[in-house]
Amino acid sequence: MKLSMGGYLLGALLLTGCSQNAETASSTIKGSMNDSMPAQSLTLSTATFAGGCFWCVESDLEKVDGVYDVISGYTGGKIKNPTYKQVASGATRHVESVEVKYDASTVSYEQLLDVFWRHIDPTDGQGQFVDRGYQYHSVIYANTEEQKNIAIQSKRELGASGEFSKPIVTEIIDATTFYPAEDYHQDYYKKNPVRYNFYRYNSGRDQFLAKHWKNDNHSSNKMEHAIMSTKTYSKPSNSELKSSLTDLQYDVTQNEGTERAFSDGYWDEKRPGIFVDIASGEPLFSSKDKFNSGTGWPSFSQPIENGRVTENKDFKLFAPRTEVRSKGADSHLGHVFEDGPAPTGLRYCINSASLRFIPLEAMADEGYEAYIVAVK
């Protein structure tokens, strides 16, 4: 895509491809919401972000539950209605950005910020990844005073978290006029998946994110994996559960039953992947945190992310225990004990009957792509 003139052959190929698209594509502007746009009675909020290539930022934010549309465009600048060619030159002082339309009752502005941070390099003030120049630097454009205050606090928390050794330099400024980009730039990752994936892979973005955030689930900072957490999971009806679950799965998840140790299940599963709630599909545990406890039940040192399970005191036996349940579907999973390995010292002893295993190679196809970094 938009590479510096000093780029090597790969950059030249990408730049040439974009130029050819620009010459042949329609100049119409994306001016309406996508097909998932809710009824007009629903009031949507607006957020505006710049994080380098808007193809990538648009594709990342459109995957968040509660986001109804993301429009690629240009913010700031000296002229009205700039073209891509004008902005790419760097002369107009516009910045490639995206305008996000979202339902604040489903996803909060704080959560959108957390998603944004996790898809950029907030320490780079000269561009983003392979795209260099003012037009590609990261910015949070505040549309309200409340957004500005939330963004400032979020930036402070990220800086204090210790996730980055360099200062957080992403700008936070008042939003100015947003100009939608040409139509061929909208939903580019859907319209041109081969060219988009080729560009994205070679841009260095995903490699940076995978390397930097690979241990995020083990971090003690306040920020959460918001792109994961925004999707909600709920409990199916009792009739749906009875028709979809086996007798053992139903007994374990709904009646707090317990399967026999070393029974057919996941106690000896060694493949990389994630374990989800058999009832709702909610992600619960990563193979990365699985260990052999010798008990005959799948054991994990921690959930895949904070807030995915709930804990309750269980007095059914002679000694009190701590029951573990899924947050979304409220399924009984098992119990947690304080005899696990470092660094948590915990052992989540879970019934295989309450879980469904999704191997790493199938995660993207089944909609769990955001969790791949928690497995590798």
Summary of the structure (lengths in Angstrom):
residues: 376
radius of gyration: 23.2
end to end distance: 27.8
largest distance: 76.1
contacts: 1178
relative contact order: 0.12
helix: 33%
strand: 22%
